[in-house]
Amino acid sequence: MEVKIFTFLQIALFIALGIHLIVAGPDTKGDEESDENELFTVEYCGTNCTQLENGSWTPCSGNNGNCRCFHESDKTVGLCLSTEYTDFSEYPDPNSSEIIAAAPLPRERLIQ
């Protein structure tokens, strides 16, 4: 009897969890479109930055000068990170006729 009750409770829990995941899973259409066209990258520059006695922070070097110091508000040590944001919606569709016309021809088509 205890095994049947335990099994029933497990099945009920899995069903409730599955319903919860199905409801929480889908994103809105606007979010999906923006995620496909946007890319945000963060790279560690290999160094840390520290707060000096005068309140300023040591400069970050590396990555062609694109590194900046990121730190928590009450910490005196931070990380030098390089961030880059790319919005691909600014670029034309790779399958557009303009891009296809500008693409180099395959080598076998040039020889003929």
Beta strands, then each sheet from edge to edge (+ up, - down):
strand 1: 38-50
strand 2: 67-70
strand 3: 77-87
sheet 1: 1+ 3- 2+
end
